[in-house]
Amino acid sequence: MSDSETVPSAAAGAGPEGPGGAPALPQEALEIAAGYAFAGPALDLGALLWDGACLPDAQIRVPLPMLNRHGLVAGATGTGKTKTLQLIAEQLSAQGVPVFLADVKGDVSGISAPGEPGDKVRERAAEVHQEWTPGGCPAEFYALGGLGHGIPLRATVTSFGPVLLSKVLQLNQTQEQSLGLIFHYADQKGLELVDLKDLRAVVAFLTSDEGKQELKGIGGLSTATAGVILRSLTAFEAQGMSPFFGEPEFDTSELTRTAQDGRGVVSVLELPAVQDKPQLFSTFLMWLLADLFHDLPEVGDSDKPKLVFFFDEAHLLFNDASKAFLDSITQTVRLIRSKGVGVFFVTQTPKDVPGDVLAQLGNRVQHALRAFTPDDQKALKATVKTFPNSPYDLEEVLTGLGTGEAVVTVLSEKGAPTPVAATRLRAPRSLMGPVAPDALDRAVQASPLHGRYAQAVDRESAYEKLTAQAESAAAAGTAGRGEQEAPRPARSGGGRSRAPKEDASVVEQVVGSGMFKSLARSMGTQIGREITRSLFGTARRRR
């Protein structure tokens, strides 16, 4: 039962009296309210706003089973988007649904602590007929590569894949396709790319004198393009990006955990320490989502989502994205619903999200927009066109909403869009602000996951294997030629004659050696003879 169902009716506004002496709702408001009268479990968002008045008898809700149909939370800076995320997340947790939140500004960690009562909270609760009591949620805190307050979150280069890595390296389409060929080569040869030095070693090998023969065997990859990729990798490492890639790799199934009391765990990725690396953190968020899609089983429609994933600062994901990248996002969003995962994109305006993705976002919470400039006015008109027909003048409403108010439309229990409803949102029960850094650190240290992920591991992988094999082959070649052997003559430009077999290049010796073939077989036992890659070219070892 929702809070609104336990509070006596006291609607504001004129009109004929309803049952019990309470003022009846205006006809238009009644029609809107009827669209949100769901019989099954639902989350309470707030109370209807109509003609300047808050009507607490008309509660605006979203059905719990429909939250895997994806959504959008949008609005200008300072309009209350973060508090809306908090409000939805804590109700999901209470209903046993795990939640993932990206904390870009550092103000979401308060979801783990009870809120503080005050005049503003009491006033808002009274306006929307909310029985407000303070309460926090079970939470885990993560940090990319361990930079910041949180359990280190890492990915291997192999699992990250070429499409996502191209995004963070800011490669063009040709270079992205070439990087895909390099990954394909490493997969075939059983060379695991755990960290950036592994990938750099493979690219450096392919661009070296010894590796050029191998390079020719990778269709369409030129020495010049491989050199550009190598320079991009070197610059990327020089910017301090290495800690984000490596082992132990984060197991995204951790995001679907529930607490002992049955509440869903809220996983908060703390990003303030990497705010200046938007390409990196936004792409890492996409890796988490793609990895979940890769690993989770099909569940179809269920009574509640298996996970709801809030994708904050979503516009960063789409900026300068390649067509392959956008196509993969669209397909992931379209298909992950059947895995029981709901995705909410959080940004300023709907136009930040490509049309093919926006069309799949059935639940919408649109906070106020500004119309100070011609571009603002154009964005406002475009936003209005994305909503169903409404009795509201949405251009006027969207520019006049206060903090903590929004225009809402969701999917009903039958999957149809509900009427557009201007809504005064409820107050979150958890702390509306960050928890103290020392409290955050204590929570991280106390987590059962800390020991599993805290310490980075640098095991033998492509870099070590290529280095060892090259040294071994070079030593074997020197011993085989003998002290009196004459050096190999230079090859004439027009000649087609082959060099003697004993004068084969180092790469031919390495790749053709029994030791290398044994290595490939042993690696194939671990990861498959060729890694199977999913959307974005992401891959996972069998767990």
C-alpha positions in Angstrom: 0.0 0.0 0.0 1.4 3.4 -0.9 1.7 6.3 1.5 -1.0 8.2 -0.4 -3.6 5.4 0.3 -3.1 5.7 4.0 -3.6 9.5 4.3 -7.0 11.1 4.6 -8.1 13.1 1.5 -7.6 16.9 1.6 -7.3 18.0 -2.0 -6.7 21.7 -2.7 -8.8 23.6 -5.2 -12.4 24.5 -5.7 -15.1 22.2 -6.9 -18.1 20.1 -5.8 -17.6 18.0 -2.7 -16.7 14.4 -3.1 -17.2 11.5 -0.7 -16.5 12.4 2.9 -16.7 16.1 2.3 -13.4 16.4 0.5 -13.3 18.7 -2.5 -13.7 16.7 -5.8 -11.0 16.9 -8.4 -11.6 19.0 -11.6 -12.7 16.8 -14.5 -9.4 17.1 -16.4 -7.5 16.2 -13.3 -9.8 13.2 -12.7 -9.0 11.9 -16.2 -5.3 12.3 -15.6 -5.5 10.7 -12.2 -7.4 7.7 -13.6 -4.5 6.9 -15.8 -2.3 6.3 -12.7 -4.7 4.2 -10.7 -2.8 1.0 -10.9 -3.9 -2.2 -9.1 -0.4 -3.8 -8.8 2.8 -2.7 -7.0 4.0 0.7 -8.0 6.4 3.4 -7.0 5.0 6.7 -5.8 6.4 9.8 -7.5 4.2 12.6 -6.2 0.9 14.5 -6.5 -0.7 16.0 -9.6 -0.3 19.7 -10.3 -3.2 21.4 -12.0 -4.0 25.0 -12.6 -1.3 26.1 -10.1 -2.6 23.8 -7.3 -1.2 20.6 -5.9 -3.9 17.9 -5.7 -2.7 15.2 -3.3 -5.7 13.0 -4.0 -4.4 12.5 -7.5 -1.2 10.4 -6.9 1.2 9.9 -9.8 2.8 6.5 -9.8 4.8 4.1 -12.0 4.1 0.4 -12.1 6.9 -1.7 -10.8 6.9 -4.3 -13.7 7.2 -1.5 -16.2 10.5 -0.2 -14.9 12.4 -2.6 -17.2 10.9 -0.7 -20.2 13.5 2.0 -19.7 13.2 5.7 -19.0 14.5 9.2 -19.2 15.1 11.7 -16.4 15.9 15.1 -17.9 16.0 18.8 -16.9 18.2 21.8 -16.6 20.9 22.0 -13.9 19.5 22.6 -10.4 16.0 21.4 -11.1 16.1 18.3 -9.0 17.2 15.4 -11.2 19.5 13.9 -8.6 16.7 13.9 -6.0 14.4 12.2 -8.4 17.0 9.4 -9.0 17.2 9.1 -5.2 13.5 8.9 -4.8 13.1 6.2 -7.4 16.2 4.2 -6.3 15.2 4.0 -2.6 11.7 2.8 -3.5 13.1 0.2 -5.9 15.5 -1.0 -3.1 12.6 -1.3 -0.7 10.8 -3.5 -3.2 13.8 -5.8 -3.5 15.2 -4.4 -6.8 18.9 -3.7 -7.0 19.9 -0.3 -8.4 23.0 1.1 -10.1 23.7 4.8 -9.8 26.6 6.8 -11.2 27.6 9.6 -8.8 29.3 12.2 -11.0 29.1 15.2 -8.7 29.6 13.2 -5.4 26.1 14.0 -4.0 24.4 10.6 -4.3 26.3 8.8 -1.5 23.7 10.0 0.9 21.3 7.3 -0.3 23.0 5.0 2.2 22.1 7.2 5.3 18.8 8.3 6.8 17.6 11.7 5.7 17.4 14.7 8.1 14.0 16.1 8.9 13.5 19.8 8.4 10.9 22.4 7.5 11.3 22.0 3.8 10.9 18.2 4.0 7.9 18.4 6.3 6.3 21.0 4.0 6.8 18.9 0.9 5.5 15.8 2.6 2.3 17.6 3.7 1.7 19.0 0.2 1.8 15.6 -1.5 0.3 13.5 1.4 3.6 11.6 2.0 4.2 9.9 5.4 7.9 10.8 5.5 10.2 8.9 7.8 14.0 8.9 7.4 15.7 5.8 6.1 18.8 4.8 4.2 19.4 1.9 1.7 22.0 -0.9 1.7 24.7 0.4 -0.5 28.1 -0.5 -2.1 30.5 2.2 -3.3 32.8 1.7 -6.3 35.5 3.8 -7.9 37.0 3.5 -11.4 40.5 2.0 -11.0 40.4 2.7 -7.3 40.6 6.5 -7.9 38.4 8.0 -5.2 36.4 6.6 -2.4 35.2 3.1 -3.4 36.0 -0.5 -4.2 38.2 -0.5 -7.3 36.3 -1.2 -10.5 38.5 -2.6 -13.4 38.0 -4.2 -16.7 40.4 -6.2 -18.8 41.2 -4.8 -22.2 40.0 -8.1 -23.8 36.6 -7.8 -22.2 36.3 -4.0 -22.8 36.5 -4.7 -26.6 37.6 -2.6 -29.6 34.5 -0.5 -30.1 34.4 0.9 -26.5 38.2 1.3 -26.4 38.1 3.2 -29.7 35.6 5.6 -28.0 38.0 6.4 -25.1 41.0 6.6 -27.5 39.0 9.0 -29.7 39.8 7.0 -32.8 38.1 7.6 -36.2 36.1 5.0 -38.0 39.0 3.5 -40.0 41.2 3.3 -36.9 38.3 1.7 -34.9 38.0 -1.0 -37.6 41.7 -1.5 -37.5 41.7 -1.9 -33.7 39.1 -4.5 -34.2 41.4 -6.5 -36.4 44.2 -6.2 -33.8 41.8 -7.7 -31.2 40.9 -10.4 -33.6 44.5 -11.2 -34.1 45.2 -11.4 -30.4 42.1 -13.5 -29.9 43.2 -16.0 -32.5 46.7 -16.3 -31.2 45.6 -16.8 -27.6 47.1 -13.5 -26.4 45.0 -12.3 -23.5 44.9 -8.5 -23.3 44.6 -7.9 -19.6 45.9 -4.3 -19.3 47.0 -1.5 -21.6 50.7 -2.7 -21.8 49.4 -6.0 -23.3 47.6 -4.2 -26.1 50.5 -1.9 -26.6 52.9 -4.9 -26.8 50.8 -6.6 -29.5 50.5 -3.4 -31.6 54.2 -2.7 -31.2 55.0 -6.2 -32.2 52.8 -5.9 -35.3 54.5 -2.6 -36.3 58.0 -3.9 -35.7 60.3 -5.3 -38.4 59.7 -8.8 -37.0 55.9 -8.4 -37.0 55.2 -6.9 -40.4 54.7 -10.3 -42.0 51.9 -10.9 -39.4 50.5 -7.5 -40.1 50.1 -8.4 -43.8 48.0 -11.3 -42.7 45.4 -9.1 -41.0 43.3 -7.8 -43.9 43.0 -4.0 -44.2 45.4 -3.0 -41.4 48.2 -0.7 -42.6 51.4 0.0 -40.8 50.5 3.7 -40.6 47.1 3.1 -39.0 48.7 0.6 -36.5 51.3 3.3 -35.7 48.5 5.9 -35.0 46.8 3.4 -32.6 50.1 2.8 -30.8 50.7 6.5 -30.4 47.1 6.9 -29.1 47.6 4.1 -26.6 50.9 5.6 -25.4 49.3 9.0 -24.9 46.4 7.4 -23.1 48.7 5.7 -20.6 50.6 8.9 -20.1 47.4 10.6 -18.9 47.2 8.1 -16.1 44.6 5.8 -17.5 46.3 2.5 -16.8 44.6 1.8 -13.4 41.2 1.4 -15.0 42.3 -1.7 -17.0 43.5 -4.9 -15.4 42.6 -7.6 -12.9 40.8 -8.6 -10.8 38.1 -7.7 -13.3 34.8 -6.6 -11.8 32.1 -9.2 -12.0 28.9 -7.2 -13.0 26.7 -9.8 -11.4 27.7 -8.0 -8.1 25.3 -5.3 -9.2 22.3 -7.7 -9.0 22.7 -8.5 -5.3 20.1 -8.1 -2.5 20.7 -7.5 1.2 19.9 -10.1 3.9 16.6 -8.3 4.7 15.5 -8.7 1.0 16.1 -5.0 0.0 18.0 -4.4 -3.2 21.6 -3.2 -2.9 22.2 0.2 -4.4 25.6 0.2 -6.2 27.0 3.7 -6.3 29.9 4.4 -8.7 31.8 7.4 -7.2 33.1 9.5 -10.1 34.2 12.9 -8.7 37.9 11.9 -9.0 37.5 11.3 -12.7 35.1 14.2 -13.6 37.8 15.5 -16.0 37.7 12.2 -18.0 34.1 12.1 -19.3 34.9 10.0 -22.3 36.4 7.3 -20.0 33.7 7.1 -17.3 30.7 7.3 -19.7 32.2 4.5 -21.8 32.9 2.5 -18.7 29.2 2.8 -17.8 28.4 1.4 -21.2 30.8 -1.5 -20.6 29.0 -2.4 -17.4 25.7 -2.4 -19.3 27.0 -4.4 -22.2 28.6 -6.9 -19.9 25.3 -7.4 -18.1 23.6 -8.0 -21.4 26.3 -10.5 -22.3 26.0 -12.5 -19.1 22.4 -12.3 -17.9 19.9 -15.0 -18.9 16.7 -14.2 -20.7 13.8 -13.7 -18.3 11.1 -12.0 -20.4 8.5 -10.0 -18.6 8.6 -10.4 -14.8 6.9 -9.0 -11.8 9.8 -6.7 -11.1 13.1 -5.8 -12.8 16.3 -7.7 -11.9 18.2 -4.4 -11.9 17.5 -0.8 -12.8 20.5 1.1 -14.2 20.7 4.9 -14.1 23.0 6.3 -16.8 23.9 9.7 -15.6 25.4 12.5 -17.9 24.1 10.4 -20.8 25.0 13.1 -23.4 28.7 12.3 -22.8 28.1 8.8 -24.1 26.7 10.0 -27.5 29.1 12.9 -28.1 31.3 12.1 -31.1 30.2 8.5 -31.1 30.8 6.4 -34.2 27.9 4.8 -36.1 29.0 1.3 -34.9 29.0 2.6 -31.3 25.5 4.2 -31.7 24.1 1.0 -33.3 25.4 -1.1 -30.5 23.9 1.2 -27.9 20.5 1.0 -29.7 20.6 -2.7 -29.9 21.7 -3.1 -26.3 18.9 -0.9 -25.0 16.4 -2.7 -27.2 17.4 -6.2 -26.1 18.4 -5.9 -22.5 14.8 -5.5 -21.4 14.3 -9.2 -21.9 17.2 -9.8 -19.4 15.1 -8.0 -16.7 17.3 -4.8 -16.8 15.7 -1.3 -16.9 17.9 1.6 -18.1 17.2 5.2 -17.3 19.2 7.8 -19.2 19.8 11.0 -17.2 20.6 14.2 -19.1 19.4 17.8 -19.7 17.1 17.5 -22.7 15.6 14.5 -24.7 17.5 15.8 -27.8 20.7 14.7 -26.1 19.6 11.1 -26.8 19.5 9.7 -30.3 16.0 9.2 -31.7 16.3 5.4 -32.0 17.2 5.2 -28.3 14.7 7.8 -27.2 11.9 5.8 -28.8 12.5 3.0 -26.4 12.3 5.1 -23.2 8.7 4.6 -22.1 8.9 6.2 -18.7 9.7 10.0 -18.7 10.3 12.4 -15.9 11.0 15.9 -17.4 12.1 18.6 -15.0 12.1 22.3 -15.9 13.9 23.6 -19.0 15.2 27.1 -19.6 14.5 29.1 -22.7 16.9 32.0 -22.4 18.5 31.6 -25.8 17.3 30.6 -29.3 19.0 27.2 -28.9 17.1 26.8 -25.6 13.8 27.6 -27.2 14.5 25.2 -30.0 15.3 22.4 -27.5 12.1 23.3 -25.6 10.0 22.9 -28.7 11.7 19.6 -29.5 11.1 18.3 -26.0 7.4 19.1 -26.1 7.0 17.1 -29.4 8.3 14.0 -27.6 5.3 13.9 -25.2 1.9 12.5 -26.0 -1.0 14.9 -26.6 -1.8 16.8 -23.4 -4.3 19.3 -22.0 -1.3 21.3 -20.6 0.5 24.0 -22.5 3.7 22.1 -22.1 6.0 24.9 -23.3 4.6 27.1 -20.5 4.6 24.4 -17.9 8.1 23.2 -18.6 9.6 26.7 -18.2 7.5 27.4 -15.0 8.2 24.2 -13.0 9.9 24.7 -9.6 12.7 22.6 -8.1 11.4 19.1 -7.4 8.6 19.3 -9.9 8.4 17.5 -13.2 6.2 16.6 -16.1 5.6 12.8 -16.1 4.4 10.1 -18.4 5.0 6.4 -17.8 3.8 3.1 -19.2 0.6 1.7 -17.6 0.3 -1.9 -16.5 -0.9 -2.7 -20.0 2.1 -1.0 -21.6 0.2 2.1 -22.9 1.4 5.6 -22.2 -0.3 7.3 -19.3 -1.6 10.9 -19.6 0.9 13.7 -19.2 0.9 14.8 -15.6 2.7 17.8 -14.1 3.8 16.5 -10.7 5.1 17.8 -7.4 7.6 15.0 -6.5 7.9 13.4 -3.1 11.0 14.0 -0.9 13.6 11.2 -0.7 13.8 9.4 2.7 17.5 9.2 2.5 20.1 11.9 3.1 19.9 14.5 0.3 23.6 15.2 0.1 26.9 13.3 0.4 28.0 11.3 3.4 31.3 12.3 5.0 34.5 10.9 3.3 35.6 9.0 6.4 32.2 7.3 6.7 32.4 6.4 3.0 35.8 4.9 3.5 34.6 2.9 6.5 31.7 1.5 4.4 34.1 0.5 1.7 36.6 -1.2 4.1 33.7 -3.1 5.7 32.3 -4.4 2.4 32.8 -8.1 1.7 33.8 -7.2 -1.8 36.7 -5.1 -0.7 39.1 -8.0 -0.3 38.1 -9.4 -3.6 38.9 -6.3 -5.7 41.1 -4.0 -3.7 44.5 -5.3 -4.7 45.5 -5.2 -8.4 47.0 -8.3 -9.9 49.5 -8.3 -12.8 49.6 -11.9 -14.0 51.4 -13.3 -17.0 49.5 -12.2 -20.2 50.3 -10.9 -23.7 53.1 -8.5 -22.8 55.0 -11.1 -20.8 54.4 -13.9 -23.2 55.4 -11.9 -26.3 58.5 -10.6 -24.5 59.6 -14.0 -23.4 58.9 -15.7 -26.7 60.8 -13.0 -28.7 63.8 -13.3 -26.4 63.8 -17.1 -26.6 63.5 -17.1 -30.4 66.2 -14.5 -30.8 68.5 -16.5 -28.6 67.7 -19.7 -30.6 68.4 -17.9 -33.9 71.7 -16.6 -32.8 72.9 -20.0 -31.6 71.7 -21.7 -34.8 73.6 -19.5 -37.1 76.9 -20.1 -35.4 79.9 -17.9 -35.1 81.2 -18.3 -38.7 77.9 -17.8 -40.5 77.9 -14.9 -42.9 75.2 -12.3 -42.5 72.1 -12.6 -44.7 72.5 -10.5 -47.9 70.1 -7.7 -48.5 67.1 -8.5 -50.6 67.0 -6.8 -54.0 63.9 -4.7 -54.7 62.6 -6.8 -57.7 63.7 -10.2 -56.5 61.1 -12.8 -55.6 63.4 -15.4 -54.1 62.6 -16.5 -50.6 65.2 -16.3 -47.8 66.5 -19.7 -46.4 64.2 -21.2 -43.8 66.9 -20.8 -41.1 66.8 -17.0 -41.8 63.1 -16.6 -41.1 62.1 -13.5 -39.2 61.8 -13.5 -35.4 58.0 -13.4 -35.7 58.0 -16.5 -38.0 60.2 -18.3 -35.5 58.0 -17.3 -32.6 54.6 -18.0 -34.1 55.8 -21.2 -35.8 57.6 -22.6 -32.7 56.2 -25.5 -30.8 56.4 -23.4 -27.7 54.1 -20.7 -29.2 51.6 -23.4 -30.5 51.6 -24.9 -27.0 50.9 -21.5 -25.6 48.0 -20.9 -28.0 46.5 -24.3 -27.0 46.8 -23.7 -23.3 45.3 -20.2 -23.7 42.5 -21.7 -25.8 41.7 -24.0 -23.0 41.1 -20.9 -20.8 39.3 -18.5 -23.0 38.2 -20.5 -26.1 40.2 -20.9 -29.3 38.8 -17.6 -30.4 37.0 -15.3 -28.0 33.3 -14.9 -28.7 32.5 -11.2 -28.8 29.1 -9.6 -28.2 27.8 -6.1 -28.8 30.6 -3.5 -28.8 33.0 -6.4 -29.3 32.9 -7.0 -25.5 34.0 -10.4 -24.3 34.0 -12.4 -21.1 36.0 -15.4 -19.9 33.8 -18.3 -18.7 33.1 -17.8 -15.0 
